[in-house]
Every structure is written in C-alpha cells, then in structure tokens.
Amino acid sequence: MRAVLVSILALVGCKSTPPAPAHDDAPVVHDAAVDAGPTFTCPGTPTSGSTVGVRKIGAVTGSATLATSPPNDHRLFVLGQQGVIWIFEGEVLRATPFLDISADAGGAVEAGGELGLLGLAFHPQFATNHQFFVFYTRLNPTRPPDVNYLDVVVRYTTSATDPNVADPSSATTILSIPDFASNHNGGMIEFGSDGMLYVGTGDGGSGGDPARNGQNRHALLGKILRLDVDHPSGANAYGIPVDNPYASGVDGAPEVWMYGLRNPWRWSFDRATGDLWIGDVGQSLTEEIDVLFAGQQAGKNLGWSAYEGSTCCQLASDKCQQGGNYQPCDPTGMTAPLDQRTHADNWHAIIGGQVYRGTRFSDLVGWYFYTDNTKHQLVKARLRPDRSLEIVDLPAPVPTGWPTSPAAIHADACGELYLTTTTGAVYAIEAAP
C-alpha cells in the first residue's frame, strides 16, 4: 500500500450541475447473505438528515485494519493488525479476544509495516457451520530466494462451547500465495451473494510492479480471486467456480476473477445491487475508485501496471517507477476509474469503503463512503443513471475534524458503517439534520 497505507501505511503504503437521481436510493436492509430472519432486529432509532459525522465507540491495541460482523449478528469484530480479533458487543469491548494468532501468542502472523492480519469474512451460514476466514501475511518457512512471505487465507471455526471464542486448532489453510516483498498485500476478503469467497491481492510489492503481475493473468498477485470454499477439488482446499473467466486455466489462472490491480486494500460489494467498489492504492501520482457493475465483473482489467489511474505508465511523469519494459499504451478492454485523487492534493493511500444500506440514517442510503489514510477526508459518492459518479467531499466536523490515519470503512450485519484507524480507534459513521 502507500508505504503502510503510508506505513499500515507509517504505523504499524469543473462547473457543477444539478445531480441526476441516484442509481439506487431505496433502502435495502439485507441481501441473500445478510438475511435478517424473524428474530434479528437492527438496533437504533431512525434519524433523518445528511450531516455526516463520526462517534468513537472504543479502541483496540495497535492498528485496527477492519470492522465487520457475521450475518444476523449484533456483534462487531475488529481486526488488530498484529494478529488479534476483538469483539465489541453493545459497543463494549470484550476482555477476551475472539482469536489471537499474533507472534506474541505463538501464532504465524508476521506483522509490521503493511504486513499482518488484514482480512476477515464470515461464511454466509456462519450461524450454523461456525466458519470464518482470515487473510494474513506470514514468513515463508522455507525462505527460498525472492519468496520471503506467504499471503494466506485460513479457515477457522468457533469454539464448541463459547461463540465468543474461536478454536485456534481448527485452522485450515485454504490458499497460500508466495510473495516476494513486504508491501502491497491486499488482504480484503468478502463473500458475494453467490456464496463464493472473493480475495483481493496486491501486486507483490516493491515499486512499479517489477514482476509485472498486474497484467499477468496467470499470476495470483494483483488480482481479485473467486473461490468456492464449500466444494474443494483435487489437491486444493477450494473449488473453481465453473463461471470463473479462466476456469480452464488456459488464458489465466483458474482462481482469477479480475486483474490489473496494484493494491486493492479495501473493497466491498453493494449489498443491494451486487456492484463491486474498489479503492486501489496508487503508485506515486494517483489514487483511484473503481466500480464494477453486477454481471459485468468477470475478467475485467483495471489497468495496472500498464496504467496508473487513467495515465499510461510510459507517459507518466514518474514512469510509474518502472525502469523500462513498459507495457503498451492501449486502453482497449480496460475499465477506467470513476474517481481519481492525486498525491499533489495529499491523497496517498486511498481507503475504499462501502455503500450505506443500513436502516438508521435514511438520507445516507445508496451513498458510498471512502477516505484516504493521509488526507483523511470523508467523501461520499453514488451512481447516476448514466453510471457516472456524483461525488461530494464532506466538510470536517467541528471542532474535532475527521479521524486521522483511517484504515478501513466497512458495514456490520445491519449495514451500519464503521471506520477504523491505524491507531486502533473504532468509530461509527452517523448522520444528523
């Protein structure tokens, strides 16, 4: 990421016109993977108003890389980059971690800089099968030349006796990807409404994509992968969905769903539409937001490392930090970003967020929220009917301003949004008149 989301990230990589109606501003409480059921009621009093602010609910030790929830569950799970998962219940932090796989506890997580525990996703049937998946970085035990690290996806289950504690002995490695550098690890994982597990990977690190993984469809780095974790096949602990674009393995790795990404640090599905929103951290000039529409995602090319944003690396002022071996300036078949922010404007590590689909703040429904680790300004955007973005840079709350060093924006089971920071703080995003 931008040197740890500038160390995640240093912590721990026109004239305006009246906006057209939003692409989708109807409230949607739950999708197929977030089906409330008759016994699940989302808390909170409905509030109108579009003045957006944040409210701190607590903090964890170290960097908080994500906050999320299982389907139909009021608990909020917060990832600590060092390798600990914490639970907030009723906005109260439980004293005992849900899972501790940090090095201090004898776990395999290698943390620091952009390394660490980076992703968490609960199985859609978590209430009955108790399965959840994490993405973390670890040292490669064999340490062959140029493969110092492994980016791994591991499945766990909860304890048989306590739903607030995971069973460390249940660990099953689903996927292990050799990685040559400590940065650009991606790490976001999420289940789609199709029941498949989607995995975001960075290009492997260093600068300029030296291995040119982004445009190499046979490499698993610099991609969004799509796995069937319920039907393992052959020697793999997962199956290949038959409708993956390269399922045959001829024109690309069977796991690949999309390619041409540099470091998709945080991304998410819109629970109402199935659109995929990606914040892809840039090289030296441009941060970008990409939107891949439902039904139009398979095999999409987002451009890196031939392009950074909409600029061809051959023509960029810094050449994307590539020392030759440039890829062609041909945008044919590439999906262009819908928002681009520059380092000149102090955007250095974009933090992709999520479309609000909660029930508490009706005036936020349909808006996508995102920010930047350095700029830390909150922005909202929504799709117009022509699929352009209506973008609003939000004014900072007075007198506190926006939280500094944001690391993630993500929804809980009810669709309410939470912002976490590289200093461990956890905030609820809210609205008022």
N, C-alpha and C positions, 0 to 999 in steps of 0.2 A: 504494500500500500504505500502511500506517500510517506516514506520513512517513518513507519508505525502509525499509518494514519497520522502521520508525521511523528512517529515513534511511539498508542499502539503503534503509534503514529508518530514522539519523544517520550512517551510514557515509559511505558512499561517494559510508512509510507505514504428609439423609434416613436413615431406618433402612436398614441393609443386610440383604440376604437372600442365602442361598447362590446363587451364579451358576448359571444353566442351562447346559447344554452349549453349546459354541461352535457357531456357524453352520457352520464348516468348519475342522477342525483336522487334516486329513490332509495330509501333506507332498505338495507338487506341485513338482517340480523345474523343469519347463519347460512352457510352453504352445506354441501353434502358432507364435508369433513368437519364441519362445526355445527352439527345438528343439535339444537338445544334440548329437545325432548321435553316431556311434560314436567320433569322435576327440576329443571335447570332454569333459574331466573337470574337475569343480569341485574346487579345492584346499581344503585344511584338514581337520583332524581333527574328527569329530563330537563334540560336547560336550553333556552334559545339564545342566540347571539353568536357573533363571529369574531369577537375579540379573543385572540388566542394567547394563552399563557401556559405556564408550567407550574406544577406544585410538587415539591420534593416529598417523597414518601419514605426515603431511607437511603442507606448506603451499604455496600459490601467492601471487603478488603481488596485493594488492588483495582485493576481495570475491570469494569463491567461491560462485557462485549455484546450482550444481548439480553432482552427480557421477553419471555414468551410463556404460553400456557398450553396444557393439554386440551383437547376438545371437551366441552361441557364441564369445565373445572374452574373454580374460582381462584385457585392458587396461581401466583405469579412466580415463575422460575427465572432466576438471574444467573448468568454465566460469569464467573470470575476467570479472567484470562489465565491465571496461574494453574487452573485445573479444578476449581471448586464450583459446584452448582448450589445456589442458595434458594430458599423458598420464602416468599412473602405471603402470608395468609391474613386476609383482612388488613393489609398494609402493615403488618407486623412481621419483622424478620424472625424466622425460627432460629433457635440457637444452634441446632444440629444441621449440618449441611445435608442436602439430598444425596450428593455424591462428591467425593474428594479423590481425584486421581492426579493430584499435583505431585511434583517431585518430593515435596516435603512429607507427603503421606506415603511415599514409596510407589507412586504412580508413574506412568510413562510420559506424561505431558511435558514437553520441552517448551518453556515459556520465556518471554522477554523480547523486546522489540515487536515484531509482527508475529512472533510465534506464540502458540498457546492454545487454550480451549476456545474455539472460535464459532462453533455452531451447535444447535440443539433443535431436534424436531421430534415430536411425539407421534407415534403411529396413530392413524385415524381411529383404530379400535383400541386405543390405549386403555380405556376403561375396563376392557375385558382381557386383553392379552398383556397389558402392563409393559409394553415395549416402547423404548425411546432410543434415539440415535444421536450420537455426538460426532463432531468433526474436531480433530485436534492435530497438532504437529508433534512429532517425536523425533529423537535421534535415530538414524538408521543403525541398527545394531552391528551390521557387518561393515559399515563405513567404506564402501568401495569408492574409488576416485569419482569426484563430482556428484555423488549422491549422498550428501550428508544427512538429509532429513527424509522423513516419510510424512505425507499428508494422509491421515487415516479417517475412515468412517467406521464407528464401532457401535454395535447394538448392545443395549443393557435392558434388564428388567428391574422392576421394583422388588423390594423385599417381600417375602411371602407373608410377613407379619405386620409390616408397617408401611403404609402407602407414602409416607413422607421420607422414606429412606430407600435408596437404590441398593441393589445387590452387586457389589464390585466383582464377585466371582462369576457373574452372568455374562461378562464381556465376550463378545464375538466380533472379530474384525470382519467387516463387510467388504471394505475396499482399502487398498494401500497403494499410494502413488509415490514413486521416487521423486524427490525434489532436490535440486542442486544448490539452492540458496535459501536464506532465512526469511526473505521478504516475498510479497505478492503471493499469499497463500489462499486467498479467497476465504472459504470457510462457512459460508451461509448454506444451510440445508433446509429444505421445506418439502412437505408432501403437497402434491397437487390434488385437486378434486377428483382426479383419475386414480388416486391411490398410489401413484408412483412417487418415489423419492428423487427429488431434484438436488443436485450437488453443484455448488459453484467453486471453481478452481481458478487460482491466479496463473499467470504465465510462467511461474517458476522463480522469478526474481531477477536480481541484479538490475540493470537498466537497459531499456531498448529492446527487450525480448531477444537476448543473444542467441537462444536456441531456435528462435522463430516458431515457438509453439503456438502462438495465436492463430496463425493461418494454416497450421498443420492439423488436418482433421484426424490424423491417426494418433496424435498426442492427446493425453487426458488433461494436460495443463492448458490454461487459458480457455476454459470451456464452461458450459452448463451441461452436466451429465444427467441422465434419466435412467433410474434403476428400478427393477421390480424386486423389492426385498422380500416379498411373500412367496416367491417361486424361484428358489435358487436352481441353477442349472450347471451341470458339469462340475468342474472344479471350483466354480465361483460360488460365493455366498449370496448371490443375487442372480436374477434372470434379466435378459434383454427384452424389453417390450417389442413386440413384432412391428410396431409402427414407428420405432426409432428410425431416423432417416438413413443411418448407415448400419442397420441391424445385421446386414450380411457380412460386414467387415471389409468389403471390397473398396469402397470410396472413403472410408473413415472408420475410426474405432466404433464398435457397436454401441458403446455407452454414450457416445456424444449426441447431445440434443441440439446445442447451438455452439458456435465457435467465434473466434475473433475478439476475445475479451482479455483485458490486461489484468485487472484485479477487481472482480465483482464482489466487493467487500460485503455490502448489504443489498439484498434484493427481496422481492416478495410478490406473491400473486394477489390481485384484486379479488377478494372473496365473492364479489357479486358477478364479475364479468369473466374472470379467468385470465385477464390481461396480466402480463408479467412486466414489472417495473424494476429496472436495474440501475443502481448507481455504480458506474465503473470508474475507479480511481485512475487519474491520468498520469502522464509521464512528467513533463516539465512545463507544459503550457495550458492544457485543457482538461477539465473535469466534465463528465457527461452523465445525463439521464437518458436511458433507452427504454422504450415501451414496445413490447412485442405482444401483438393482439392475439387473443384466444383463437385457436385454429390456424394461426399463421406463425408459429414459433419453430417448428421442426426444421432443422438445417439452416437456420438463419445465420448470416455472417455479420458481425458487428464491427469488423474492420481492422482491429488491432492485429498485427503490428505493421500493417501497410499504412494505416491511418491512425492518428490520434484525434478523436472527435471527427470533424469533417475535413481535417487538413492532412494531405498526403505527407508521409514522413520524409520523402525525398525533397519536398518543397518547404518543410517546416524550418523555422529559423534555427532550431537546435538539432534538426535531422532526427528527432525522437531519440537522441543519444545513441544512434546506430552508426557504427563505424564501417559503412559500406554494406554491400549485399542487400541493397534496398529492394523492396517489393514493388510491383508496378502500381502506378497511379491510375488505377482503374476501379471506379466505384460500382461497376456493374454487379448487381446482386447483393450489395451491401446495404444494411439497414442503418440509416443515419440517426444520430441522437436527436431528441426533441428539445433538450435544453443543454447548453454548454456554458460553463463558467470558467473564467480564466485565472491563472495564477497571479496575473497583474492586478486582479481585484481581490487578492488574498484568499481565493479558493484553492486549497492544496490537497485535500483528501475528502472527496465527496462522500456523504453518508446517505445512501439510499434508504428510504423509509417504507411507508405503506399507505394505501388508500383507507381513509377512515370509513368503517362500516359498523360503528357502534350505535348504541341507542340513546346515549345520554345527551349528545350535542347534535341536534338535528341540522344545524346550519353548517356543520363540518362534513356531512355525509357526501361522499363522492370526491372529496379533495384528497390528493396525495401529498404527504408531508415529507420533506427532506431537509438536509442541512450539510454542514462541512465541518471537519474536525478543527480547522484553523479559523475560518470565517465565523463559525458557529451562529450563523443567522438562520432562522427558521423560514422555510419557503413552502408555499402550498401551490399545487397545480392540479388542473383537471382537464380532461379531454373534451374538446369541442366536437361537434358532429363531423367536421372535416378532418378530425384526428390530429389537429394541431393542439398545442397546449396553451391554455390560459394560465398565466404564471403570476403569482403575487408574492413579492418579497415582504414578509411581515415585519412590522415595527417591533422593536425590542420592548419588552415590558418595563415599565418604570416603577421603582428605581433599580430593580435588580438586573435587568438585561437577560439575555439568553444564557443558559448554562454553557460554560466553556468546555472544550475538549469532548464534544459528543462522540459516541462510538456507534450508536445504533438507535433506530426508531422502529418499534415493532408492536403488533397488537397482541392483546390477550384473547382468551376464548370468546369474550363478548364483543370484540372488535375495538375496544378502547386502546389508545396508543400510549406507549411508554418510551421515554428517552433515557438512555443510559450513557455514562461518560467514562473516559479512561481514568478518572479519579475515583470511580466506584459508586457515584451517585445514581439514584434512580428517581425519575420524575414522571408524573402523569401529565399528559398533554390535555388541556381543558379549554373550554370556551365560556365566555360570558357576554352579556349585552354590550 
